[in-house]
């Protein structure tokens, strides 16, 4: 009995520490335990193996856009449930959970800012929100970002991270493929550059629409990029897929992307590229 009381008194102490998960992250590739502060200074790239960890929208803005230059445009639109969709749970419940988890109304953040002094309009998808799925709000926010860029005479940079169209909005989500594509055409008509950055993963209707119609398509190392997943393709064609299939390096080799750029080098790379396309100088 005394031994039982001894363990009962100490059981709450085993659950008392909540700091550990916030201080350390395990690399998904090499399983190295990484100090989060070191990850932050290294653009969330594993210093041991070079694996590019997934970023939420806020961290992506922090990594890509000049400090204190970002001005948010999105955040005023909220998704609805016009189909009253329910599978294992109601769509509204899924939305509420994703909104609480990420602190934003949907899987996108747009705004204006600068990259090494070059003004841009930027849109960043958030995989943490329902797998970055593209519903009506995501399509509308990207459309508005493209229209703003065209009106303001700014280049557009979109960072994609998505599992594709959002099934809970059915045809309404599929319509966003055409909608975003048409909006981006306005940039081409005004001679403004559009740069697309494909991060891990970029699949489905996002890949089949705005993510792959840019003037320059960049990808992060090791990113999964494609329409259907490799398992689905392999089961459909009943053949073994080549090694590295649908990874960014494979797509670069086969001409589907223009370059694979380490996240730590993207700011300089994009700023230099935009400087050439916009015929303006770039700060070091």
N, C-alpha and C positions, 0 to 999 in steps of 0.2 A: 504493500500500500504506500509506503513512504517513497519507494522507487517510482511508482506511478505519479505521485504528486511532483516529484523532481522533474520528470519529463513534461508534465502538464504546465509547469511554471515556465519552462524554457521554449515551449512550442511557438508562442507568439513572437519570440525574439528571432526565430528563424525566418519569419515573414516580414520582419520590420524594415529591412533595407529595400528601398525602391530606387536607389541611385544606380545600381549596377547596369540595368538595361539601357540607361540613358548615357552611360559613360563609354560603353564598349559595343562594337559591332563585329560580327564574324563575317569575313569575306566569303561570299557564296561559292567562289571558285577554289581558292587554296585553303580555306578554313582557318586562315590566320585571324587571331583576335586583334582588332585594331582599335586604338584609342580614338574616340570620335573627334576630339580636337585636332588630332593629326590628320584625320580624314577630311575635315573641313578645310584645312589649309592646303590639302592636296586635291581639291575639287572632287572629293569623294571617289577617288581612284585608288585602288589598293596599292600601296607602295611596294609590296612584295611581288605581286604577280601582274599588276597593271589592269586588273579587272575593273570595269566601270560599273559602280553600283548605281542602282536606280535612284533618281532624285524626284522629290515632289516639286510642285510648281514654284513654291517660294524659294527653295534652295537652288533651283535651276536659274531663276532670275538673279539670285545672289552671285552665282558662279559666272553668268554670262554678261550681265548688264553692269555698267559703271556704277560705283557706289553713289547712292542718293540721287541718281538720275531717273529712276523708274517712277512713272506716274500711271497708276492703274486705270484702265478704261472699263474693264469687265466687273462683274459682281452684282449687277442690278437685275439680271434676269434669273428667274428660278424655274426649274422644270416642273411640269404638271403631269398628270396621269390621264390623258384624254381617252385612253382605251380601257381604263379600269383593269389594268393588267395584273394577273396574279398567277404565279407558278407555285413554288413551294411556300412563298409568302407574297404579300402585296408589294407592288412596285413602290408605293409610297413609303413602306417600311424600309425598303432597301435604300431609297433616296435619303431618308432621315438618318440612317446609320452612316452612310457615306458622307453626308454633310457634317455630321457630328465629328467624324474621324478626321476630316481634312480642314474643316473650318471655312469651306467655301461652298457656294450653291451648286456648282457642277464641276466637271472635269477639265476646266480650262481657265487660264488667266491671261489676259491681254493688257497691253499698255504701251506707253512710249518710253523711250530712254535713249541711252547712247552706249556704243561699244567702242572703247578707246577714243571717245570724242565724236564718233560718227553717229548722228541721230538715226533712230530706227523705230519702226512699229514692230512689236514682238508679241507672239502668241505662244504660250507654253501649255501643253497638255499634261494632266496629272494622272499617272497610272494608279495612284493610291485611291482615286475616286472611281469605284466600279470598274477597275481595269482600264481607265482612260477611255471608256466607251463613248462613241459619238452619238448623242441624241440631238434633239431640236435646239437646245441651248448652246451646245458646243458648236453646231453648225452656224447658228446665228451670230455667236461671238466672233468666230473666225471671219464670217462675212463682214461684220462691222469693222473688224480690224483691217481687213483688206480695203474696204471703202475709205476708212480713215487714212490709211497710208496713201491711197490714190489722191484724196483731197488735199492732204498736207504735203504731198510731194516727197514722201519718205519711202525708203526701201522697207520691205517686209521680211521678217525672220520668223519662221514657225518651227518649234521643236515638238516633234510628235512622239507620243508614247501611248499606244492604244492597242486594245484587243480587237477593235473594229467597231461597226455600228452597234447601237444599243438595242438588243432584241426586244426589250420591254416597250419600245416605241414603234416597233414594226416598220411599216412603210414610211412613217414619218422620219425615222432615222435614216433610212436609205435615201430619202429625198435630199438630205444634207450633202450627199456626194455631188449632185448636180449643182446645188445652190452655192457651195463653196468654190467649185470650179469656175462658175460664171463670174463670181465676185473677183476672183484673182485675175481674170482676163482684163479687168479694168486697169490693173497695174501694167500689164504688157502694152496696152493701148497708149499709156502715158510714158512708156519707156523706163519704168521704175523696176529695179531688180527685186526678185523674190528668191530668198535662200531657204531651203528646207533642210532641217537637221533631223535625221532619223535615229532615235535612241531605242534602247531595248525595253519592250518589243514594239514594233510598228507593223500591224497586221490588219487584215480585213478591209473594210470599206475606207478606212483612212489611207491605207496604202494605195487603194484603187482610185483615189480622188486627189485631194489637194496636196498630199505629202509627196507625190512623185511627179508633179507637173511644174516644178520650180525651174528657174533659170540655172541654178546650181544646187545639186542634191548632195549633201554630205551625210556621212553616217559615223556613229561612234564605234570604236573597236568591239568586235564580238556581238554586235546587236543582232537580234533576230528580226528579220524583215521579210515580209511576204504577204500573200493574200490568204491562202489557207495554210494551216500549220503543216509541218513536215510529216507528222503521223498520218494526217488525213490524206495527203498527197501519196504517201507510200502505200496506204491501203487501197487507194483508188487505182493507181497505175500498176500495183503489185510488183514493184521493182525496188531494189535497194537504192537509196539516194546517195549521191557522192558525199564524201566527208566535207563537213563545213557548209553543207547546203543551206541556203537562206541566211547565212551569216554575212555580215557586212563585207568581209574580205572576199568572200565568194562572189558577191554581187559586184564588187569593184572589178574583179577579174573578168566578169562577163558583161561589163558595161552598163550595169543598172544604176550605179551611183557614180558620182564624179570623183569622190575622194573619201578616204577614211581618216578622220582627224581626231587625235587624242583630245579629250575634254580640256586638258590643261593648256592646249595650244589653240583652242577654238576662238578665243577673243581676238588674238593677234591675226589669226588666219582670216576670220570673217571681216574684221576691220580693214585689213589690207585688200581683201577682195572687193568690199564695198567701196573703198577708196578708188580703186581702179574703175569700177563700174559707174560710180557717181562722179568720177574725175575730181576728187578732192583729196587733200592731204590728211594723213592719219597721225594722231599723236602716238608717241612711243609708249 
